[in-house]
């Protein structure tokens, strides 16, 4: 069906996009980026037009109604031609929820599913794409010391790995900053990774808020392809709701949280493939106000019970891909001071202690109590991993580090490595 611009611009509603402030030639813009990348280019919109973007919520009939609402709500005077041009640009960029973007989305999904595997998006950029070079790099991190603001528990009596590792909490930060913590974590998990016949890989979804996002695509790495266990994916989709489970499937394409950990999994397995379930998960903030928390949610229970049923059949490794705190100006907070770094370390220690105790509910409560003020992005992967492994699971802390997140060293991302057994 041909695209009808006049219809497309009726009741315009902006799709969920990533918005960043950007300066260009002395002018202030919003950079609108489509997480699904339906077109190759992003769109720059003058920051003065921010109110117009906010009014593209699907409730106003057309450019005229948006112009009138801008005058009434924001005392903003803008001519009709400018509003029309903005809507046309948003439509052309497939950033409005309409026929054009729906067709582009359907084609992008079809193209993705037709690929032999989900291609690497960070190989050759964040890490080497040559297998031999990559292997040497990952091996080298085992002998690289943890930073002065971290701790190295690997190889100590308290940090030695359990006899029967069933789960891993791994960082997903870039290798340059997190390599030593990755290396200690995956060294402790290596035997379990090699013995596993199924790996459940749960990673933070940085671009969406859907609780569960599945894919049937296998995952490519420079060290070999990890074939997705589609039968289990189908069972999980039935447990959590098929339509919702695949609605954001394209976010798998650019998301690093699974890819960077899948590489370490393949490295630990020496390139030998293993059946994989790659899963992106959103935050648990919607449960902060609910008495029962996530464990009372039918989707969470269905997911956990389905994984447990399959894990009982064959050796299974559950991997949580998550970093800890994200604090400082780089994340919209205040610059870190000596005192705030001390408080941050104490908050992280509480979370790691909860993991070591296998206390998934306590882990969630520690986040809910402070309303996730430290922006911990590994909450959902860590929580689900502990719930899957069940009562009696114990964790062992392997390493912790504080990674700088801006040039002034006033922001930080904290990371930790834990194995469960």
Backbone torsions as a table, in degrees:
resi	resn	phi	psi	omega
1	UNK	NA	127.6	-178.7
2	UNK	-61.4	146.1	179.4
3	UNK	-74.8	130.8	-179.4
4	UNK	-109.2	103.2	-176.4
5	UNK	-57.9	-38.2	-177.4
6	UNK	-65.4	-36.9	176.6
7	UNK	-71.1	-39.2	-177.3
8	UNK	-61.4	-31.2	-175.3
9	UNK	-94.2	9.8	172.7
10	UNK	-86.4	132.3	-178.4
11	UNK	46.3	56.6	-175.8
12	UNK	-64.3	133.6	179.0
13	UNK	-128.9	122.3	-179.9
14	UNK	-71.3	132.8	174.3
15	UNK	-69.7	165.8	175.8
16	UNK	-68.3	115.8	-178.2
17	UNK	-131.0	160.8	173.9
18	UNK	-89.1	131.7	-176.0
19	UNK	-119.5	126.9	176.7
20	UNK	-130.6	142.9	173.1
21	UNK	-74.8	141.5	-179.5
22	UNK	-148.8	138.9	175.1
23	UNK	-101.3	135.3	177.8
24	UNK	-145.7	118.3	-179.7
25	UNK	52.5	41.1	176.3
26	UNK	80.9	3.5	-179.7
27	UNK	-112.7	148.7	-177.5
28	UNK	-97.0	129.9	-178.8
29	UNK	-131.8	163.3	161.9
30	UNK	-103.3	129.5	174.9
31	UNK	-95.4	115.6	-180.0
32	UNK	-97.7	118.5	-177.9
33	UNK	-118.3	129.0	179.2
34	UNK	-85.1	117.3	179.9
35	UNK	-62.0	-22.2	178.4
36	UNK	-90.8	-8.1	178.0
37	UNK	48.6	55.0	179.4
38	UNK	-66.5	-27.3	168.7
39	UNK	-126.5	164.1	-173.7
40	UNK	-73.3	-29.2	-172.4
41	UNK	-99.3	151.0	170.5
42	UNK	-89.2	174.5	-177.4
43	UNK	-124.2	129.5	175.0
44	UNK	-96.9	127.7	179.4
45	UNK	-124.6	128.2	178.0
46	UNK	-52.8	137.5	-177.6
47	UNK	-61.4	-24.6	177.0
48	UNK	-62.3	-21.3	-179.8
49	UNK	-90.7	7.5	179.0
50	UNK	-51.8	-45.2	177.8
51	UNK	-59.7	-34.4	178.7
52	UNK	-66.1	-39.4	176.8
53	UNK	-63.0	-40.5	179.7
54	UNK	-63.7	-29.3	-178.9
55	UNK	-81.3	-9.6	176.7
56	UNK	-83.2	68.1	-176.3
57	UNK	-115.1	10.2	176.9
58	UNK	86.4	0.3	-178.3
59	UNK	-99.2	-14.8	-176.7
60	UNK	-106.1	136.3	-165.8
61	UNK	-67.4	-39.1	-172.0
62	UNK	-163.8	-172.5	-178.3
63	UNK	-59.6	-37.1	-179.9
64	UNK	-64.7	-42.5	179.5
65	UNK	-66.7	-37.1	178.3
66	UNK	-66.6	-41.9	178.6
67	UNK	-60.6	-43.3	-179.0
68	UNK	-67.1	-42.1	179.3
69	UNK	-64.9	-35.9	178.5
70	UNK	-62.7	-39.4	178.9
71	UNK	-68.3	-40.8	-176.3
72	UNK	-74.4	-43.7	-173.4
73	UNK	-87.6	-34.3	-173.3
74	UNK	-119.2	3.7	-175.9
75	UNK	51.2	41.9	-176.2
76	UNK	-107.4	124.3	178.7
77	UNK	-101.7	121.0	-179.5
78	UNK	-146.0	140.5	-176.6
79	UNK	-79.7	158.6	-175.5
80	UNK	-59.8	-37.0	-177.9
81	UNK	-62.5	-38.9	-179.7
82	UNK	-67.6	-40.9	178.2
83	UNK	-64.2	-44.3	179.1
84	UNK	-61.8	-40.7	179.4
85	UNK	-64.8	-38.4	178.2
86	UNK	-64.1	-46.3	-179.6
87	UNK	-63.1	-39.4	178.9
88	UNK	-64.6	-38.9	179.0
89	UNK	-67.1	-40.3	177.3
90	UNK	-64.0	-40.3	178.5
91	UNK	-64.9	-45.0	-179.1
92	UNK	-62.4	-33.1	-179.6
93	UNK	-85.7	5.6	-179.7
94	UNK	60.4	34.5	-179.1
95	UNK	-99.8	1.2	175.1
96	UNK	-104.8	147.8	176.4
97	UNK	-79.2	97.2	-178.4
98	UNK	-157.4	-170.1	-176.3
99	UNK	-61.8	-40.4	-178.8
100	UNK	-61.4	-49.9	-177.1
101	UNK	-69.7	-33.5	178.1
102	UNK	-63.8	-42.1	178.3
103	UNK	-66.3	-41.6	179.2
104	UNK	-64.9	-38.5	179.2
105	UNK	-65.7	-44.9	179.7
106	UNK	-60.5	-40.4	179.6
107	UNK	-68.3	-39.6	-179.6
108	UNK	-65.6	-40.8	177.9
109	UNK	-63.2	-44.2	179.4
110	UNK	-61.5	-43.1	179.0
111	UNK	-63.2	-42.3	-180.0
112	UNK	-62.6	-45.9	-177.1
113	UNK	-70.3	-19.9	179.2
114	UNK	-83.6	-11.5	179.1
115	UNK	-67.6	152.7	176.9
116	UNK	-65.3	-26.3	177.5
117	UNK	-165.2	161.7	172.7
118	UNK	-65.0	117.2	-175.0
119	UNK	-74.3	154.2	175.6
120	UNK	-65.1	139.8	177.9
121	UNK	-108.9	-14.2	-176.0
122	UNK	-117.5	-7.4	177.4
123	UNK	-64.9	136.2	-177.5
124	UNK	84.3	-8.1	178.5
125	UNK	-118.9	-64.0	-179.5
126	UNK	-87.6	-18.6	178.9
127	UNK	-157.0	160.8	-176.0
128	UNK	-65.0	143.6	176.3
129	UNK	-93.8	-6.7	176.0
130	UNK	-84.2	124.4	-174.7
131	UNK	-56.8	-44.3	-177.4
132	UNK	-66.6	-43.5	178.9
133	UNK	-64.6	-41.4	178.6
134	UNK	-63.0	-43.8	-179.7
135	UNK	-61.8	-43.3	178.6
136	UNK	-62.3	-40.4	-179.8
137	UNK	-63.4	-49.0	-178.0
138	UNK	-63.7	-39.6	177.1
139	UNK	-62.0	-37.3	-175.9
140	UNK	-65.0	-27.9	-176.7
141	UNK	-67.9	-21.7	179.9
142	UNK	-66.1	-23.5	-178.7
143	UNK	-106.6	7.6	177.7
144	UNK	-92.4	127.4	-176.9
145	UNK	-67.9	151.5	172.3
146	UNK	-68.6	149.1	-178.5
147	UNK	-63.2	165.4	-175.8
148	UNK	-65.4	-18.6	178.8
149	UNK	-98.5	11.2	-179.4
150	UNK	-115.3	-166.5	177.3
151	UNK	-146.9	145.0	-177.8
152	UNK	-117.7	103.4	-179.8
153	UNK	-100.3	-3.1	-178.6
154	UNK	-68.5	134.8	178.5
155	UNK	86.5	-6.4	176.0
156	UNK	-90.7	165.1	179.1
157	UNK	-55.6	-39.0	179.8
158	UNK	-77.8	-20.0	-176.4
159	UNK	-103.1	-1.7	179.1
160	UNK	-66.5	145.3	-172.3
161	UNK	-73.4	149.2	177.3
162	UNK	-64.1	162.3	-179.8
163	UNK	-66.5	-29.5	-173.2
164	UNK	-132.9	80.7	-178.4
165	UNK	-71.6	129.7	178.8
166	UNK	-116.9	-17.0	-176.8
167	UNK	-150.6	161.6	-177.6
168	UNK	-139.6	137.7	166.0
169	UNK	-110.9	109.5	-173.8
170	UNK	-115.9	146.7	171.7
171	UNK	-65.3	164.7	167.7
172	UNK	-133.9	18.0	174.6
173	UNK	-67.7	167.9	178.2
174	UNK	-60.5	152.0	-176.4
175	UNK	-64.9	-32.1	-176.7
176	UNK	-58.4	-40.7	-179.9
177	UNK	-92.0	-34.0	-172.4
178	UNK	-104.2	0.6	-173.9
179	UNK	-49.5	-48.5	-178.4
180	UNK	-62.5	-35.5	178.9
181	UNK	-73.1	-42.4	173.0
182	UNK	-52.5	-49.8	-171.5
183	UNK	-62.1	-43.1	-179.6
184	UNK	-68.0	-37.9	179.6
185	UNK	-64.4	-47.8	-175.7
186	UNK	-79.1	-21.8	171.4
187	UNK	-65.5	-42.2	179.1
188	UNK	-68.1	-28.6	-177.6
189	UNK	-96.3	0.6	-170.7
190	UNK	-59.6	-45.0	-177.3
191	UNK	-64.3	-42.2	178.7
192	UNK	-66.5	-38.1	178.7
193	UNK	-63.4	-39.8	-179.1
194	UNK	-71.3	-30.0	-178.2
195	UNK	-85.3	-16.5	-173.9
196	UNK	-67.2	142.1	172.2
197	UNK	-107.3	-7.8	177.1
198	UNK	-150.4	135.2	176.2
199	UNK	-123.9	126.5	173.1
200	UNK	-99.0	111.6	-175.8
201	UNK	-108.0	110.6	-174.2
202	UNK	-110.9	115.0	-176.2
203	UNK	-123.2	150.8	177.4
204	UNK	-63.6	132.4	173.8
205	UNK	-91.3	104.8	-177.3
206	UNK	-80.8	-9.9	-172.9
207	UNK	-117.2	0.4	-178.8
208	UNK	-150.4	164.5	-177.8
209	UNK	-111.9	3.6	178.6
210	UNK	-60.3	138.0	-176.3
211	UNK	-62.3	-44.8	178.9
212	UNK	-132.1	132.9	174.2
213	UNK	-132.2	113.2	-176.4
214	UNK	-100.6	168.2	170.0
215	UNK	-151.0	150.5	174.2
216	UNK	-95.3	-3.0	-179.8
217	UNK	-72.8	142.2	170.3
218	UNK	-74.8	165.3	-177.3
219	UNK	-112.4	124.5	175.4
220	UNK	-87.8	143.2	169.5
221	UNK	-136.6	162.3	175.8
222	UNK	-60.9	-19.1	-177.7
223	UNK	-97.0	5.6	178.8
224	UNK	130.8	165.9	-176.8
225	UNK	-91.4	138.9	175.3
226	UNK	-104.0	110.4	-175.4
227	UNK	-75.8	128.5	179.8
228	UNK	-76.2	136.5	179.5
229	UNK	-81.3	87.5	-170.4
230	UNK	-67.0	-29.2	179.2
231	UNK	-64.3	-41.3	177.8
232	UNK	-70.6	-38.0	175.6
233	UNK	-57.2	-43.1	179.7
234	UNK	-64.7	-39.6	177.5
235	UNK	-64.0	-41.6	179.4
236	UNK	-66.3	-39.8	178.8
237	UNK	-60.6	-40.5	178.0
238	UNK	-65.1	-35.9	-177.7
239	UNK	-72.1	-34.6	-174.5
240	UNK	-107.0	-7.5	-178.8
241	UNK	107.2	108.9	-171.1
242	UNK	-61.6	-44.8	-176.1
243	UNK	-62.7	-47.0	-179.7
244	UNK	-67.2	-34.4	-175.0
245	UNK	-65.3	-27.6	-177.7
246	UNK	-112.5	2.2	-176.2
247	UNK	-60.5	-36.7	-178.9
248	UNK	-108.6	27.7	-173.5
249	UNK	-55.2	-33.8	-177.7
250	UNK	-65.3	-16.5	177.7
251	UNK	-65.3	-19.6	174.9
252	UNK	-60.1	-29.7	-173.6
253	UNK	-60.7	-43.5	-174.1
254	UNK	-105.5	-12.1	-175.5
255	UNK	-68.7	130.2	-177.1
256	UNK	-89.8	-17.3	-169.8
257	UNK	-63.7	-33.1	176.9
258	UNK	-84.8	-41.6	-175.0
259	UNK	-61.7	-47.4	-174.9
260	UNK	-66.8	-30.3	178.0
261	UNK	-82.9	-34.1	176.8
262	UNK	-59.7	-35.4	177.9
263	UNK	-62.8	-43.8	178.6
264	UNK	-67.6	-35.8	175.4
265	UNK	-59.8	-47.6	178.9
266	UNK	-64.9	-36.2	177.2
267	UNK	-63.9	-43.8	179.4
268	UNK	-64.8	-30.9	-179.5
269	UNK	-89.2	3.3	179.3
270	UNK	58.4	37.0	174.4
271	UNK	84.8	-2.5	-179.3
272	UNK	-77.4	126.6	-177.6
273	UNK	-69.3	159.1	177.3
274	UNK	-148.8	148.1	178.1
275	UNK	-60.8	133.9	-171.1
276	UNK	-129.7	145.0	165.8
277	UNK	-120.3	102.4	179.2
278	UNK	-87.9	125.1	-173.0
279	UNK	-134.9	128.7	172.4
280	UNK	-99.1	140.2	-177.9
281	UNK	-131.1	141.3	175.9
282	UNK	-85.9	-176.5	-177.2
283	UNK	-75.6	171.0	178.8
284	UNK	-106.8	17.1	-175.7
285	UNK	-61.3	-30.7	-178.6
286	UNK	-66.3	-14.5	-179.7
287	UNK	-95.0	-3.4	-176.4
288	UNK	-59.6	-36.0	-177.3
289	UNK	-93.0	3.1	-177.3
290	UNK	-102.2	132.1	-174.6
291	UNK	-58.6	-43.8	-175.5
292	UNK	-77.0	-17.1	-178.1
293	UNK	68.6	-169.9	-176.7
294	UNK	-60.6	-32.0	-175.3
295	UNK	-65.3	-17.8	178.9
296	UNK	-88.4	-6.3	-177.1
297	UNK	-83.0	131.3	-177.5
298	UNK	-62.0	-34.2	179.5
299	UNK	-67.0	-42.2	179.7
300	UNK	-65.0	-46.0	178.9
301	UNK	-61.7	-43.9	-180.0
302	UNK	-62.4	-41.0	178.1
303	UNK	-62.6	-51.5	-177.0
304	UNK	-61.0	-46.3	-177.8
305	UNK	-65.5	-36.0	178.9
306	UNK	-66.6	-44.5	177.6
307	UNK	-63.4	-43.7	-179.4
308	UNK	-60.0	-39.5	-179.4
309	UNK	-63.5	-42.8	179.4
310	UNK	-72.9	-36.2	-178.4
311	UNK	-67.6	-23.0	180.0
312	UNK	-73.1	-14.5	-174.7
313	UNK	-88.5	-31.5	-174.8
314	UNK	-150.6	162.4	-179.8
315	UNK	-58.6	122.3	-173.3
316	UNK	-128.8	137.9	174.2
317	UNK	-114.6	127.2	177.8
318	UNK	-103.5	124.0	-175.1
319	UNK	-119.0	121.6	173.5
320	UNK	-97.1	121.5	176.8
321	UNK	-101.8	104.6	-177.3
322	UNK	-159.9	139.8	170.3
323	UNK	-91.0	176.1	179.6
324	UNK	-99.0	-117.9	-171.2
325	UNK	-76.9	152.4	172.6
326	UNK	-132.7	100.5	-170.3
327	UNK	-133.5	159.0	178.6
328	UNK	105.1	179.3	-177.2
329	UNK	-56.4	-31.3	179.6
330	UNK	-62.1	-18.6	-178.1
331	UNK	-122.3	23.0	175.9
332	UNK	82.8	15.0	-178.7
333	UNK	-110.9	-173.0	179.6
334	UNK	-82.5	153.1	177.7
335	UNK	-58.7	140.8	179.1
336	UNK	-70.6	139.4	174.4
337	UNK	-119.5	175.3	178.1
338	UNK	-59.6	-41.6	-178.8
339	UNK	-67.7	-42.6	-178.5
340	UNK	-71.5	-28.7	174.7
341	UNK	-66.4	-37.0	177.9
342	UNK	-64.8	-42.8	178.6
343	UNK	-66.0	-37.6	179.0
344	UNK	-63.0	-45.0	-180.0
345	UNK	-62.0	-40.2	179.4
346	UNK	-64.7	-40.2	178.8
347	UNK	-65.4	-42.3	177.6
348	UNK	-65.1	-39.9	179.7
349	UNK	-61.3	-37.2	178.1
350	UNK	-63.3	-43.0	-179.8
351	UNK	-64.6	-44.0	-179.8
352	UNK	-66.4	-37.2	177.0
353	UNK	-61.4	-40.8	176.4
354	UNK	-62.1	-39.9	178.4
355	UNK	-66.4	-42.2	179.6
356	UNK	-60.3	-33.0	178.2
357	UNK	-82.2	-4.5	-176.5
358	UNK	66.8	26.9	-172.6
359	UNK	-97.0	82.3	-178.4
360	UNK	-62.7	-40.9	-179.4
361	UNK	-67.8	-41.1	177.3
362	UNK	-64.6	-36.2	176.5
363	UNK	-60.2	-48.0	178.6
364	UNK	-65.0	-42.1	-178.6
365	UNK	-63.6	-35.3	178.4
366	UNK	-64.4	-33.6	176.4
367	UNK	-75.6	-44.0	-178.1
368	UNK	-64.7	-38.2	-176.6
369	UNK	-56.5	-35.8	-178.4
370	UNK	-107.8	12.2	179.8
371	UNK	52.7	39.1	176.3
372	UNK	52.0	45.2	-176.4
373	UNK	-65.2	-20.1	179.5
374	UNK	-95.6	9.1	175.0
375	UNK	53.0	57.7	-179.9
376	UNK	-80.7	115.2	-173.3
377	UNK	-91.5	-1.7	179.2
378	UNK	-101.6	15.3	-175.0
379	UNK	-61.5	-55.5	-174.8
380	UNK	-66.2	-45.6	176.4
381	UNK	-58.3	-43.8	-179.4
382	UNK	-66.1	-44.1	-179.8
383	UNK	-60.9	-49.6	-177.7
384	UNK	-63.9	-37.9	179.3
385	UNK	-61.4	-45.5	179.3
386	UNK	-66.3	-36.7	179.0
387	UNK	-67.4	-39.5	178.3
388	UNK	-64.1	-44.8	-176.8
389	UNK	-70.0	-26.2	167.6
390	UNK	82.9	-173.8	-177.4
391	UNK	-60.0	141.0	176.1
392	UNK	90.6	-9.9	178.9
393	UNK	-67.9	140.8	177.4
394	UNK	-125.9	145.5	177.9
395	UNK	-109.1	159.4	173.3
396	UNK	-131.0	127.1	-177.9
397	UNK	-77.4	134.6	-176.2
398	UNK	-114.2	-38.2	-178.5
399	UNK	-166.3	159.3	178.7
400	UNK	-149.4	145.5	176.5
401	UNK	-152.8	156.7	175.2
402	UNK	-112.8	116.9	-173.6
403	UNK	-106.3	129.9	178.6
404	UNK	-62.6	144.5	-178.0
405	UNK	-126.0	8.1	170.7
406	UNK	-154.3	165.7	-174.9
407	UNK	-66.8	-25.7	-178.7
408	UNK	-86.8	-1.3	-178.0
409	UNK	58.0	39.8	176.6
410	UNK	-111.6	-0.6	176.1
411	UNK	-127.1	156.7	-177.7
412	UNK	-152.9	151.8	165.6
413	UNK	-116.1	128.2	177.3
414	UNK	-103.5	147.3	-176.1
415	UNK	-137.8	156.2	178.0
416	UNK	-149.4	158.3	176.9
417	UNK	-125.3	130.8	-179.8
418	UNK	-139.3	141.7	168.0
419	UNK	-114.7	150.0	-178.6
420	UNK	-117.7	141.8	177.7
421	UNK	-158.1	NA	NA
